[in-house]
Amino acid sequence: MRLIRLQEVMETTGLSRSCIYKYINAGKFPRNVPLGGSAVAWVESEVQEWVQEAVAARDDMLVCGSYV
């Protein structure tokens, strides 16, 4: 299991820091793992899975002919 820091999460998802934390608070993004002090990281595979689900949801909308 590989842990990635916020900068890499932002690069992987294209999301800003504030958007990532809004999604976490809304239960729509993987929670971070405390590393000690104020340091946190994310499980890389969970972030990659979130990206794959976002792409799949986009593709499902295209199949239905809707962008709602």
Backbone bond lengths (Angstrom), bond angles and torsions (degrees), N, CA, C in turn:
res aa  C-N    CA-C-N  psi(-1)  N-CA   C-N-CA  omega(-1)  CA-C   N-CA-C  phi
1 M - - - 1.452 - - 1.529 107.51 -
2 R 1.317 114.84 133.33 1.464 120.44 179.75 1.518 109.47 -112.85
3 L 1.325 116.00 134.47 1.460 121.63 176.18 1.520 108.88 -101.35
4 I 1.340 115.90 139.13 1.459 120.38 179.02 1.520 109.60 -123.20
5 R 1.314 115.41 147.77 1.457 121.29 -178.05 1.525 110.15 -87.80
6 L 1.318 115.83 171.78 1.458 122.74 -173.55 1.525 113.00 -54.22
7 Q 1.318 118.12 -43.77 1.468 120.54 -177.91 1.525 110.87 -57.68
8 E 1.319 117.14 -42.87 1.461 120.47 179.92 1.526 111.08 -70.55
9 V 1.329 117.55 -35.22 1.469 120.52 175.82 1.531 109.39 -61.83
10 M 1.330 117.00 -43.68 1.463 120.79 179.55 1.526 110.85 -64.21
11 E 1.328 117.60 -40.91 1.462 121.11 178.78 1.524 111.31 -66.53
12 T 1.321 117.08 -38.84 1.465 121.93 -178.38 1.520 112.12 -69.33
13 T 1.332 116.35 -41.06 1.465 120.60 -174.31 1.520 113.78 -94.66
14 G 1.325 116.93 -23.74 1.459 120.30 -173.71 1.518 112.75 79.34
15 L 1.333 116.92 8.33 1.462 121.75 -179.27 1.524 110.57 -93.34
16 S 1.320 115.73 153.26 1.462 120.82 174.59 1.526 109.38 -80.08
17 R 1.315 115.56 166.04 1.464 121.45 177.56 1.520 110.58 -56.92
18 S 1.339 116.45 -48.31 1.466 119.59 -176.81 1.525 111.45 -64.46
19 C 1.315 117.19 -37.16 1.469 120.41 179.10 1.531 110.51 -66.86
20 I 1.312 117.40 -41.04 1.464 120.89 178.40 1.523 110.04 -58.76
21 Y 1.322 116.99 -46.84 1.465 119.81 -178.81 1.530 112.11 -69.80
22 K 1.322 118.23 -32.75 1.471 120.38 174.26 1.523 110.02 -63.49
23 Y 1.331 116.78 -44.28 1.463 120.80 178.65 1.530 111.06 -63.91
24 I 1.327 117.66 -39.81 1.471 120.64 177.65 1.523 109.65 -61.24
25 N 1.323 116.90 -47.75 1.470 121.03 -178.89 1.520 112.13 -63.87
26 A 1.331 117.07 -27.68 1.463 121.39 178.24 1.529 111.83 -87.68
27 G 1.333 117.34 -1.29 1.462 120.87 -179.25 1.515 113.41 75.69
28 K 1.342 116.98 22.69 1.463 121.15 -175.88 1.522 113.38 -111.59
29 F 1.322 117.45 10.56 1.463 121.66 -179.78 1.524 107.64 -148.99
30 P 1.336 117.59 148.29 1.470 119.75 -179.86 1.529 112.13 -57.43
31 R 1.311 115.74 140.17 1.470 120.93 178.36 1.524 109.60 -73.94
32 N 1.313 114.98 153.58 1.459 119.53 178.27 1.527 110.65 -84.04
33 V 1.322 114.35 166.60 1.459 122.82 -179.52 1.526 107.83 -111.64
34 P 1.339 118.41 121.23 1.464 119.22 178.09 1.529 110.74 -68.29
35 L 1.328 115.70 135.27 1.462 120.91 -179.20 1.517 112.23 -106.99
36 G 1.319 116.22 -10.43 1.459 120.70 -176.90 1.511 109.75 124.17
37 G 1.303 115.88 140.88 1.455 119.49 -175.37 1.519 108.95 62.43
38 S 1.314 116.26 -131.10 1.468 119.50 178.50 1.525 111.91 -101.32
39 A 1.334 117.43 5.03 1.462 121.44 -177.84 1.527 111.00 -78.12
40 V 1.325 115.29 134.20 1.461 121.69 176.36 1.525 108.89 -136.06
41 A 1.325 115.25 161.71 1.458 121.56 177.05 1.522 107.90 -149.43
42 W 1.324 116.03 171.06 1.455 122.26 177.96 1.517 108.44 -122.04
43 V 1.327 115.74 152.28 1.458 120.86 174.23 1.529 106.52 -75.48
44 E 1.319 116.26 119.45 1.463 121.33 -174.12 1.527 112.21 -55.13
45 S 1.321 117.38 -43.53 1.465 120.31 -177.44 1.530 111.59 -64.18
46 E 1.335 118.01 -32.34 1.467 120.87 177.83 1.525 111.02 -69.37
47 V 1.331 116.67 -38.63 1.467 120.51 178.08 1.530 109.55 -67.78
48 Q 1.326 117.01 -43.00 1.463 120.55 178.49 1.526 110.99 -62.53
49 E 1.328 117.14 -39.20 1.463 121.05 177.58 1.528 110.39 -63.67
50 W 1.331 117.83 -40.39 1.466 121.78 178.11 1.529 110.05 -60.79
51 V 1.333 117.08 -43.20 1.467 121.17 178.75 1.526 109.72 -62.96
52 Q 1.328 117.56 -44.69 1.463 121.18 179.77 1.523 111.30 -61.76
53 E 1.336 117.11 -39.53 1.465 120.71 178.11 1.523 111.09 -66.42
54 A 1.333 117.25 -36.75 1.465 120.62 177.96 1.527 110.26 -65.21
55 V 1.320 117.18 -40.72 1.464 121.13 178.08 1.526 109.90 -66.65
56 A 1.324 117.69 -42.68 1.467 121.25 179.14 1.522 110.97 -62.53
57 A 1.335 117.05 -40.74 1.467 120.62 178.64 1.521 109.87 -64.03
58 R 1.322 116.49 -40.56 1.465 120.34 177.10 1.522 110.13 -61.84
59 D 1.328 117.02 -45.18 1.455 120.97 -179.14 1.519 111.42 -65.14
60 D 1.340 117.69 -36.85 1.462 121.11 176.65 1.516 110.69 -62.31
61 M 1.339 116.88 -39.67 1.460 120.30 179.46 1.520 110.38 -66.16
62 L 1.328 117.30 -36.33 1.456 120.40 179.38 1.522 110.78 -67.19
63 V 1.321 116.79 -39.22 1.461 121.14 179.16 1.522 110.26 -62.92
64 C 1.320 116.83 -39.46 1.461 121.12 -179.59 1.526 111.63 -78.28
65 G 1.320 117.42 -7.72 1.452 120.57 -179.74 1.513 113.17 74.60
66 S 1.321 117.07 26.97 1.456 120.93 -176.66 1.515 109.94 -136.13
67 Y 1.328 115.78 147.39 1.457 121.33 175.40 1.512 111.03 -116.15
68 V 1.324 118.20 24.20 1.463 122.32 -176.89 1.501 110.50 -69.04
